[in-house]
Each structure stands twice: as structure tokens, then as C-alpha cells.
Amino acid sequence: MSHRARSFFLVTIAAALLVPVTLAQKPPGPAPAPAPQPPTSTPSSRPGPISSPTMDPTQSRDDLVMFLRGRVAIHDGSVVPTDMLVERVCNNRTRQQVYASSHGDFSMQLGSRIDSFPEASADSTLPFGTPSKDSSMGIPHRELIQCELRASAFGFRPRTVHLLGLDSGENVDVGVITVNRVTKVDGSTVSAIPYKAPKEARRAYEKGIEAEKKAKLADAQKYFEAAVKIYPDSANAWFQLGAVLQKENQPDAARKAFTQATTIDTKYLPPYLGLASLAYETQNWAEVLDLTNHILGLDPLNRAAVVNYILDLDPINLGDAYFYNAMANYKLHKVADAERSGLQAEHLDLRTHFPQLHLLLAEIFAAKSQYGMAIAQMENYLALVPQAQDADHVREQLAQLQKLNDSPKQ
């Protein structure tokens, strides 16, 4: 393929990255679904082999792994949080996700319909992490060699366990995955100031939270406005007011509220992320970069739980911050920084909040002639949002990438 054709293709990818994304307030992680238990029937009563799409016709049923089970434990012996996610990642692609129980137990049924990009391809009528009754089961043991299990939750360091060297058998126990809490932070997801507020201000603030949860945005705005009028030093109330105004499509008013929150508490991080999302929407890349650098500079990923801070609100989504940071760096021609932040966002974006992150990484890898990695990122994007408006265009780009990847090296 000619140099001109290569250059034209790389330019076309960039067009897919120009659509801004509105920051959405995400609900807390779902409560853990009951983990599927391994079958208890004896070999003599076990039904005959079931055809599996991953199974070779000559594959012995004894070589298939049907369940991976184990337990997540917190290093200090505390209760496992409800958002402790366990992922099976194979060749850098998330294949399956389940939540651990409050006791830390988890179980994955392999070879089922959820065994592939669960949020994109799982049956929407089934509970998250629960296999369908009619799904085939089992994966050849050799296919797990390139896989690993990753346990992660907000406030904890992700822990990865490689599946290389697993014992054979239908039901494999991977043992205990111990995760550590992160240490004290410089930046926080909740400001302590509102808890010093007068009783009337706190009551208005709490009513605002309840109204927002019920999607009564006008009522929430009224309560938060009352809270900041009574107690203007409440960074949380200013932030929540800004978030409601942003949802009501009042960006200028939202920006003022977010900015007021940052002047009260510079280490309270959510309003900086709110401002970054507004700057992202207007493609003010220098501002996006400054705001996200402030967030990431306080190192909230590696530090947590500030003394005297009450962590009762949704935590800041660092995947969002890294995504905005990656995009801003890329638009400002800081490609190496964009790649680092993009890969970090990919690791943290457990619920695939930003599918277009994969298009950004695809463009970065394509520009470096790392076509195989670019192809994988585009395939991830299409698997996550197969019905996206630009899906056909992305498929055309993917075909061009595959031609580049297959062409002889110069």
C-alpha cells in the first residue's frame, strides 16, 4: 500500500474522535448477583457432552474447564465491598465479569453466552453475571493460558492473578485473591466542610440528594440553592448544584457552581471533573488538560480515605479523568502522554463508559504502525457498540487496517 494511502487512512480515523461526550452521573455499582455454583452431580449422572462454539469436535470433555471459582479477600480482613468486580481478561480483552459476594466468593461459568464482552453481548433479560440455562459450557484448558483474573473496586489497588499453570478439571479453584486498600489521599471525593454546616443547610442538601436520585431535577436544584444560600461554604452543595444544572443543560450556570466549589476546597475533586467535562464539550483542550492534570496530580488512584472525610457519595470516576486527559493530550499533539492516559483509562473504565476510548487508542497505535494493536482496539469498539452511528465507517477503517497489517513490511 502506498504512503499516500496509508496517510489518508490515518487521517480518516481522527474524524471519529471529534464527537464530544457528556459526563453522566453514574449510579453506584450494582449489588452482587448470586454467583453460579459448580454442578454437584456425580460423573455417572452427568449428561453427555454439549457442543460448545469454542470446542474442537475431537476435544475430550475432560479437558474442558466449566467453572472458575475463588474468593476475594481484603488484606485487613474487612468486608468485601459490593462493587468488587472480578474480570477474566484474555489477550488484553475483557471476556467476562462477575461481582464477588459480601463474603468474597465468586464463580464464573465458562463458555456461556456471557463469555464475551458482557455489557455488549449478554442477554439483557438475565441478571449481570448469570449464565443462560440453554448456553453451552466449557472452554478448553489451553485457551486459558493467555488469561488472567483481575479483582478491582474503588478505593483498592487492582490485583491480577494469571491463569497459566491452572490445574486441569471442570471446576477450578483459583484460590484467594487478596486486594489492598489504597493509602491516604491528598485529593478527596467528598469535602468535609458540609458536615460542619448548620442543620438547616444539611437538611436542604440531603433533600436535594434524594430529589436528584428520583430524577426530580427542578426540586433538587431548589434544595441545593437553599443549601448554599444558608451555608455558602459547602463545596459539596455547590458541586451537586452544578451537576444538576449541567443535567438541565445550563452549562454557564453549572460552570459557575463548579468553580465556586473549587474555590472553597481545592482538594475536592468532583467539581474539577465537572469543569473538565464542560470544557471537553466545547473542545477547549488546554482547559481540559489543566483540570485533569490537577485531578491526577493529587494521585487519587494510589491514595484514599482521608481522615475526617465521610465517603458517602458516589466516588469520582478516575476513568473519566484519564479519558479526558488522554483526549486533551492527543489534541494538543502530546501523543506519548495521550497513550499513557488512554491505557490507564482503559484499565479503569470497567463498565465501558467511554467506548470511543478504543478509537483514540486505535489512532495512536495506527500512527505508530502498530496495526495489530490498532485492530484489536477497533474490534473492542465494535463489540461494545455494534449499532453505533459510525459503526459502518469504523468497519471500513478496520478493513483498511487489516490490509496494512497484512501488507509486506518495507
N, C-alpha and C positions, 0 to 999 in steps of 0.2 A: 504494500500500500504506500502511496506517495506521501511525502512530507506534508504537502498541501492538504491531502485528505485527512491525515492524522490531525492536523491543526484545526481543520474545520470541525471535526468531530468533538474535539476537546472544548471548543468554544460553545457548541450546542448544549453541552451538559450544563454549563453555567446558567442557562436560561431557566432551568428548573429550580434554581436556588433563590429566585428573586421574590417569591411569594411570602409575605410576612406571616408570622404565626402569632395569634393572640394568646397570651398567657391565661390559662384557665385555672380556676381554683379547684384543686383535685380533692376528692373525698379521701378519708383515711383508708388504709389498706383493708380489704375485706377480712372478715373473721375466717379463721382457717376451716376449710371444708374437711369433713371426716376423711382420714386417709384410707385409701383402699387397702384391704388386708389380703395377704397372700392366701391362696387356696389351701384348705385344710384336708382335702380328700387324699386318700392313700393312692399309691401308684396303681394298684389293682382296679380302683374305681375311677381312675382318671379317664376322661373321654379321649377319643382318638385325636391325632394331630389336626390342628386348624391351620388352614392356609394363611400365610402372612405375606404381605407385599414385600417384606424385606427378607423373606426366607427362600433360600435356594431349594428347588424341588428335591434335591438329594440330601438336604441338611437334616441331620439327626435331631429329633426333638430334644434329646438330652443336651445338645449344645446350645439351646436357646435359654436366654435369661428373660424371665417373665416379670419379675419384680425386683426393684432395688428398694431396700428399706434401711433405715438407720435412725439416728437420734441427734438432734442439735442440742448442745448444752452451752450455757453461759459460764464463762470462766469463774465468776464469783458466786455461782450457784443460784442466781436469781431466776425468776420465772421468765420463760421464753416469750417475747412479745408476739402479738397476734399477726404482725406483718413480717415475721421471719420467713423469707422466701427461699426455697431450695430449687435450684435450676440444674438441669442437665444440659451441659454445653458441649457440643461436638464440633471440632474443627472451627472454633470461634463462632458458632451459630447456636443460639438457644433453641433447644429441641423440646423441652418440657419444663413445666413449672408447677410446684405444689407448695402449699403453706404448711409449716410444721404446726403441730398441736401445741397447746399450752404446756404440755409435758415434754415437748420437743420431738415427739415421734413423727416420722413421715414415711410414706410409701409411694413409689411410682410404679404404675403398671406400664410395661413397655410394649411397643408395637400396637398401641391403641390409636384411635382417631385423634387423640390429643397429643400424640407423639410427634408434633411438628408445629412450631410457632403457635402456641396455644391461643393467643388472643386473636389470631387471624383465621385459624382453621378449626378451632374446637367447635363442637356442636353448641350453639348458643342456648339450647334448652337444657344443657347439663350444668351442674354446679362446677365452678372452676376447679380443675384438678381431678375431676371424677370421670372415669372412662365410661364409654357407652357399653351397653350389655352385649351388643352384637359385634363389637370390634374384635379384630384378630389380636392375638397376643404373642409376644416373644420377639426378641432380637438376638441374632447370632452373637455369641460371646465375643468374637473377634471384632465386631463393629463397635464395641465399647472401648477399644484400646485408645482411640483418639478422643475420648470423652472425659469430662470431669464434672463433679458436683460442686456447686457454689452456693453457700449459705450467706444471706445478707439481710440486713434490716437497718432502718435509720438509727444512728447512734452506735453502730457496731462496725468493726472492721470486717469486710467480706472475707470469708475463709473458703479456700478451694481444696478439694480432695480429688486427686487423679484416680481414674478407674483402671489404669494399667495395672495388671497383676491381680485382678479380682479372682476370687475362687470361682470355679465353674458351678453350675447348678441353676435351677429355675428361680429360686428365691435367694438373692444375695444380700447379706447384711454388710453394709459398708462401715458399720461401727458408729462411733460418736464423733460428730464434727463440733469442735469447741470454738466458739467465737468470743472475741474480746470486746469489751466496751472501749470506745474511744475516750481519750482523756479530756481534761478541762479545756474549754474553748476561749478564744479571745472574742469571737463573734457569737451572737446568740440568735435563736429563732423566736424568742419571746423576751420582751423587755420586762424587767422587774418593776418599773415605775408605776404601771396601772394598779398594782396591788397596794400601793400607798395612797390611792385615790380615795376621795370621800365616798361614803356609802352610796349616795345618790348617783354619782358618776359610775360606780361599778355596777349598780343595778341597771342603768341605761345601757352600759356596754354589754352586759350579759343578755339583755333583751335583744340587742342588736345582733348578737351572735345567733340566738335562737331564730330570729326572723330571717336571717340570711340562710340558715340551714334549711328553712322551709321555702326558700326562693321568694320570700316577700321582700324584695329589694327596696321598695319605697319605704316600708316600715323600718327596715334595717338602717337605711340612710338617716331617717328621722332620729332613731335611737343613738346612732353614733355621733350625729351632730349635737345631740343633747349632752352626750358624754364629754365631748371635747369642749363644749361651752362651759360645763361645770368644772372640768379639770383639764385645762389646755396642755398640761404636761404629759398626757397619756400618749406615748408613741404607738402603743397597740391600737388605741381607738382611732388615731389619725390614719394608721395603716389600713384598718378594716374599713374606714370610711372611703379611703382611696380605692380599695378593692371593689367596693360596691359601686362607686362612681364609674370605675372602669367597665364593670359589667353592664352598667346602664348607658354605656357609650358616651361618657362625658370625659374625654381624655384630659382636657385642660384642668378641670376641677380635680380629677384624680391625681394629676401630676402635682398640684399644689398640696394636696393632702399627704401624698407620699413624701414630698420634700419637707413638709413640716415635721413628719415623723423622724426623718434623718437628722434634723437639726436638734431634736430632743435627745436622741440616743444614736450616736454614730456607729455603735457596735450591734445595733438591732438590724438584722439583715433583710427581712422580707420587704420593707419599702424600697430598698435598693434594687431588689429583683423586680418589683413592680415598675420602677422607673426604667429599668433595663428593657422590660417588655414593651413599654410605651415607645422608647427610643428605637427598638427593633422594628416596630410597626411603621415608623416614619423613616427607617433606614438611616438613622443618624449613627453611623458605625463608630465614630470616635467616642460618642457618649456611651454607647453600649459597652465599648471596651473599658472605659474608665469605671463604669458602675460595676461590671462583673469582676474587674480586677480588684476592686475594693472588697467584694464578697469573698473571692477566692484568696485574697491576701490575708484575710483573717483566719484562714485554714479551718473552716467548719467541718471539713471532711475528716480530718485527723484528730479533732478535739471536740468534746461535747460536754453537756451537763454542767452549766455554770452554777456555782453555789448561790443560793437565794433566788434563783430564777425558777419559775414554775412552768414546766413544759407541758401545758395543757392544750396547745393549739396545734394545728397541722404543721409539721416541720417544713422548713424551706426545702424546696426540691433542688438539690445541687445539680441534678442532671440538666435542669433548665438553665442554670447559671453557666455551666460548661458549654451547653449548646450555643447560647447567645455569644459567649466568649469566642467560641470556635468560628462562628459565622462572622463576627466583627473582625477578628484577626485575618480571616481569609479575604474579606472585602478590602481590608487595608494592606493586603499583599504581605502579610506575615504568615506565610504558609506553614512553616515549621511549628509555630505556636498554635495555628489553627488545627493542625493534625494532632498535636498533643491534647488539646482541649476536646477535640472531637472524639478521640478514642476514650477519653475519660467519661465524656457524656454517654457514649455507647455503653460503657460498663455500668453506669449509674442509672440509665434510663430503663429500669427493669420492666416498666409497663408500657414501653414503646410510645411515650407521649409525643415524640418527635420522629416520625418515620423518615422525614426529609433529611434527617441527620445522615442517613445512609447515602443519599445523593451527594451531600457535601464531601463525605469521605471518598466516595467513588471518583469524584472530580479530582480530589487531591492525589489519589493513587494513580489515576489515569495520567495526570500531568507528570508523574514520576515514572511513567511507563511500567507501573506495577499492575498490569492488566488483570491478572488473576484475582488480586485483591479487590480491584475495582468491580470486577464481575460479581464477586461474592456480595459486595455492598449493594449493588443494584438488584440482585436476586433477593436480598433481605428486604429491600424496599417493596418490591412487587409482591413478596409473600405477605407482608404486613398490610398493604393497601392495594390489593389486586384490582379494585374497581376505582382507583383514583382517576381524576380527570386527565392526568398526564400519563396514565399507565401505558397507553399505546406508544406515546412518544418515547417513554423510558425503554420500552421493549425494543424499539428501533435502535436506540443508543446501545442497548445491551448487545444486539446483534453486531453492531459495528465494533464494539469492544472485543467480542469473541473473534471477529476476523483479525483484529490487531493482535490478539493474543496468539492466534494460530499462524500468523504470518512468520516467515523465516526471520531470524534475528539478523540485523545488519552489522 
